Amino acid sequence: MKVIELYILRRALAIFLAAMAWLLVIVWTTQVLNRIDLVTSNGQSAATFFTVALLALPSVVPVIMPFVIGIAVAQTLATMNADSELAVLSAAGSSRLTILRPVLLIAVTASIAAFAINNTLEPYARQTMRQILAKANADLITTVLSEGTFHKVADGLFVQVSERLPNGQLGGIFVADTRDKDLKLIYHARRGATVDREEGSILVMQDGEVHRERPGGEVSVIRFNSYAFDLSEFTNGSGKITLYPKDRYLPDLLNPDPNDKYYISRPQTLRAELHMRFSEWLYPVVFALIGVAVAGDARSFREARLHPMITTMAVGLLVRWAGFYAGNEAETKPLFTVVLYAVPIGMIVVCSFFIAGNKVMELPTAWTEDLWMRLKRLHARFSRSPAPGGQA
């Protein structure tokens, strides 16, 4: 690798690592705040809380990595242009390949890392997190839930215990389960207790009844002497962990168990997840090429244009949104699996066209000029506004 390529590699890598660290801290903080109820409501320890927060990182890294690549490439090349380094390279006869090689080295490495995380660390973290949350919900009844207080275990699932009896028994158990839109269930039992099994803890209710309401308003009442209920939204009736598409390893997506209840009911969601795993790892390369296509040329300071980072992020957000939209639609419409690949590969082809032809990818001039005019008018309007408490 040439000296100038090593120079570009070091600068882009430094910005990439710095931006990655800051974005990771910001996004991770939001994930931590979303899980704060694990301590305040479920009574879990701080160690459990931080373990769950740490397990959220593998699912965040592949999402933000393309944007960090775009920021690093655009900022590096914009700085080099401001320092007239790109002009010197152009005058020396260097092609865009001089810029492209170190950028692609970082992007391809990031793509491989994203693919590895998506198929190893993320499924492991998601499965472990579901087990921890399932145990927290099971512990809720035995140790945390206050007498006479309704507690929201999950969306559409509420539990109340009227009193705690000796020997760990519970009195006056009420459970409202409306997670299934087509079936509303209300359980009421005079007494009960939690039972620990190898498959997980369950709530055993005794001497009670269950009210079932169908969509048409038909209500049926069934009395029972004993009924076992799993409180965790992460388990099914057998007590086994329900693996959603993003929770599964790649071999499970490639060859799902034909007896898997989730696969039987929603086979297309697993296929969509498989195609997303094979397409989303391309986005670091896509964002890197967008950055080179936008900022990889020497430009005069007198040219009116948006900062390359703004253009790179604007184009990148549009492309990434198209990928997310295709992924959501592919869960119900198999045709969109083609779009999952068409979006990143098509953008790679477009960027390669701009780079090979020494053309600049930028927003239309009319859009840029209109934006600048609006910003100037807005600035002038605020400049003429009187200060608070002052006279007009």
Beta strands, then each sheet from edge to edge (+ up, - down):
strand 1: 151-154
strand 2: 157-164
strand 3: 170-180
strand 4: 183-197
strand 5: 200-213
strand 6: 219-229
sheet 1: 1+ 2- 3+ 4- 5+ 6-
end
